Amino acid sequence: MSTQSSSVLSPALEPSPSPSSSTSAAARTFVRGPLLILVACLFWGTTGTVASLAPAGPGAATVGCTGLFLGGLLLALTTRGTLAVLRAVSWPERAALLLGALAVAGYPLVFYPAVARTGVATATVIALAVAPVFAGLLERTALRARWCLATGTAVAGCALLVAGQEAGGVRADLVGIGLAAVGGLAYAVYATVGARLIERGHSSRPVLAVMFGGAALAVLPVAAADMQWLATGRGAAVALHLGVLTTAVAYTLFGLGLRHTTASAATALTLGEPVAAAVLGIVVLGEHIAAVSWFGMALVLAGVTAMASPADSAAMPEATARSASDGGGEADRDGPSASLPA
């Protein structure tokens, strides 16, 4: 009888989690997840401003390619499983990796010249706006009503951003705007390639390391064309910042954070990048942004946020889980950073 009573009463007597333990668990999740993603996005937001601080002499593309060479090489050399991925993929998948590497290599060739021509804030926001548009087209999601509305909002924001420049007495540089848009296309291509390979069960960080390592080799001729600027203290600092912080460290932090962050939350947190870029452009470089352009930026951010539909947000963690569980022992040995999607 006493045993029966204790078995009946025991569920009621089980202690419930205290508010303090729930708060500490939430704090640990924030530190391990969203905070790391936010720090990574803030690092990315510094790229245009830091590149603009490079010594006079090298072209903007040379500065950007030097950073990619250092960061891509560092990622490839420090990531376990890079060679294993190359051995495991099929020939069509190797062709996809080559395409992804070329897209990664193309990004600094167009984005940094766009920053030099249009300013940090404008180039960053335009690239951010068109990247999900191109990604949607590549994934054949363009017919969704939500996607079309979000795309229209982002495009309208870009138009207002350019109009604000004209209203402020600054002639809009259409070449620079076009280069920023091509940069968004390059990002969409390598992100799509990475996502497809991860969905097929390949470990995510090695996939990223292969693409960035290949891109490092591809941009080496551009980076090596002018290396005198690296002999100065400021030049070396700029190159190390772009290579180590905004590439190797930022992508590693982003991958670590995604293990404890939903895809929708990660998408919202990435909006910290253009905000950081705009603030740094104004404070550090003295860029002037008209009120109309600020409104345009707000529309772009709203459009990009709306592009993260609930269906897409649900799919990303599932693909990430598959890459960690089905990607072979290498994925498990990589630890937290193995879940990094492109």
N, C-alpha and C positions, 0 to 999 in steps of 0.2 A: 504493500500500500504506500509506504513512504517513497519507494522507488518510483511508483507510478505518478505520485503527486509531484515529485521533483522533476520528472520528465515533462509533465504538463506545464509546470510553472517556469521551467528553465528558459523558454524563449522570451518570456516577459521580463525575466531577470537579466537577460543579456544587456550589457551596457551599450547605449547608443553612442555614436561618434560625437565627441564634444565639439562645440563651435570652434575652439582653439585649434583642434587637430584638423578640422575641415579647412580652416583658414590657412594653416601652415601647408597643407597639401596643395591648396590652390596657389599659394605663393611659390612653392617648389615647381609646380607645373608652369607657372608664368616665367620663372627664371630659366627653366630648361627649354621652353618653347617660344612663346611670343617675343620675349625679350631678346633672344638670340636672333630671331628673324628681323626684328626692328633694328638691332645694331648692324646687321648685314646690309639692310636697306639704307641706313644712314651712311655706311661706308660707300655704297654705290652712288649715293647722292653727292659725294665729294669728288667724283672722277673729273667732271668738267672743270670745276674750279681749280683743282690741283693741277690738271694738265695746262690750264691757262697760266699758271705760275712758273712754268718751265722757262729756262733761260732763252733769250732770243737766239734764233739760228735754225734749230730743227723745225721741220714742218709739223703741223698738228698730228698728221697721220703717223709720222715717225715716233712722236712721243707716245701715242696710244699703242702702237705696235710694240714698242719696247716694253711697256707695262704688261701687255699680253704675253710676250715672249717669256718674261721672268715668271709671271704668275702661272701661265700654262705649263711651263717646264716644272715649276715647283709642285703643282698638282699632280702631274704625271709621275714624278719621281717619288712622291710621298704617299701615293694611293696604292694600297694592296689590291691585287687582282686585275691590274691594267692589262698585263700580257695575257692573263687567263681569259679576259673578255675577247681579246683579239683572236685567240685560238678557238673560242666557243662559238662565235657568231658565224652565220652562213655567209656566202658570198654576197647575196643581196643586202644583208645587214651590214657587211663591210662597206658596200657602196653607200649605204645610208650614213654610216659613220664618217665616211669621206665627205659626203655632202654637208653633214653637220659641222665638221672641222673647217670646211671652206666658209661656211656661214659665220662661224665664230671669228675666223680670220678677217672676214669682210667687215665685221662690225666696227673695229677701230679705224679702218680705212675710210669710213664714211661719217661715223659719229663725231669723232674729234674735229675733223674739218668743219662739220656742221656747227659745233660749239664755237669754233673760231669765227664763223661767219654770222651766226644769228644770236649768240649769247648762250650761256649755260641753261637758263630757265627755259627758253623757247625750244632749244634742241632736245632737252630732256623730256619735256611735256609732249612734244610731237612724236618722238620715238615711243614714248609710253602709250600714246593714244592709238597709233597705228599698229603696234605689235599684236595686241589681241584681235584686231580686225583681220590682219593677215592670218593669224593662227586659226581664227574661225573659218576663214575661207579654205585653208589647207585641210582642216578637219571636216569640211563640208557641213558646217553648222549655220551657214549664212541665211538659210530660209526660216530660222526661228524668229518669231515675232519679237521676243525679248532681245535677241541678239541684234536684230535690225534697228530696234529703237535705241539700244545702247550705242550702237555704231553711229547712228545719226547724231546722237547727243555729243559723242566724242568728236566727230567731224565738225559739228557746229562750234564746239569749243575751240578747235584748232583755227577755224576761220576767224573767230573773235580775237584769238590770240594774235594772229597776223594783223587784223584790222586795228588792234590796239597799238601795235608798233607804228603803223602808218599815221594814226591819230596823234601819236606822241612825237611826230616829226622824224621818226627813224624809218628809212625806207626798208621795207621787208626784203630780205635776201632770199629770193625764190630758189636759188641754187642750194643755199644752206638748208632751207626747209625741205627741199627734195632729198638732200643727203641724209637728214635726220629721219625722213620717212623710209629711206632704203635701210638705214640702221635698224628701224623697227621691223622691217621685213627679215633682215638677217637674224635678229633675235627670234622671231617667230619660227623660222626654218629650223634652227638648231634646237629650240625648245620642243618643237613637234617631233623631230627625229629622236631626241632623247626620251620623250614620253612614249613613243611607239616601242622603242627597244626595251624600256623598263616594263611595259605592259606584257612583253613577250617573256619576261622572267629574268632578264639580265640585271645584275646588281647595278644600282644607280650611280654610285660615286665612281666606280671604274669606267662606266660609260661616259660620264662627264670628263673624267681624266683623259680618256682616249681622244675625245673631241678637242679639248683644250690643248693637250700635248701635240696633236697634229696641227692645230692652228698655230701653236708657237713655232713649229718648224716652217710653216707656210709664210709667216710674217717676218722671219729672220732676215731675208734680204732687205726688207724695208727698214727694220730696226738697225741693221748694220750699215746702212747707207750713210748715216751721220751719227757718230758716237762721241764726238768731241764734247757735246753738251753734258755727257755723263761724267766728265772729269771735274766738273764744278760741284761744290757741295749742294747747291740748290737742285741741280740736275739729277744728281744721284738720289736725293731725297724724294723728288717727284717720281722717279722711276721705281724706287722701292715702295713708295706708297701705292702706286697704281698696280704694281705686280704682286706685292705681298698682301696688303690690306684689302684692296678693292677686288682682288681676284681670288687668291688662294684662301685667305682667312675668311672673306665674306661668304664665299660659296660653301666653305666648310661649316660656318656658323648657321647658314641657311638650312643646310641639310640636317644638322643636329636639331635645330628648332622645329623642323617639320615632323619629327617623331612625336612631338607633344603639342601639335597645333593643327586644327582643322584647316582644310584647303581654303574655305571661305575666309577664315580669320587671316590666313597667310596672305591672301589676295588683298585684303584691306590694309594689312600692315605694309605691303610693298608700296603703297601710296606715300609712305614716308620718304621715298627716294626723290620724287619731283619736288616735294615740299622742302627737303633739305637742300636740293640743288638751287631752288629759287632763292631761299634765304641766303645761302652762301654767295650766290651771284650778286645779290644786292649789297650784302654787308662787306664782303671781301673785295669784289671786283667793281662795285659801284654801278651795277646795271640798273637802269630805270625801267619799271614796268607800269604801264598805264592801267587805270581802273578797269577799262574794258578788257584788257588782257588778263587781269586777275579773275574777272568773271568767266572768261574763256577757260582758264585753268580749272576753275571750279566745275565747269561743265565737263571737261575732260575727265577729271577725277570721278565725277558722278557716272559718266558713261562707262569707264573702266570697271568701276565697282559693280554696275549692273550687268556687265558681261559675265561675271562669275555667277552663273545660274546655279540653283540648288542641285540640279542633276550633275553638272560638271564638278561641283564641290564634293559631291558624294563619291564620284568616280576616282578622284585623285588619291584619297587615302587607301582605297581598295587596291589600286595599282601599286602604291607604295608597299602595302602589306605583302602583295604577291612577290614583289622584287626581293623582299627580305626573307620570305619563307620558301620560295620556289627557285630563287636564283642560285642555288647551290651553296656549298659550304663557305665559299668565298664571301658571299653576302653576309653570312652570319659572323664571320671573323672580322669583317670590317667594322663591326660595332655600330654605334648610332649614326655615323656619317654615311653608312651604306644606303640610307633611305633617301638620299638627295636626288630629287628629280631635276631634270634640266629645265 
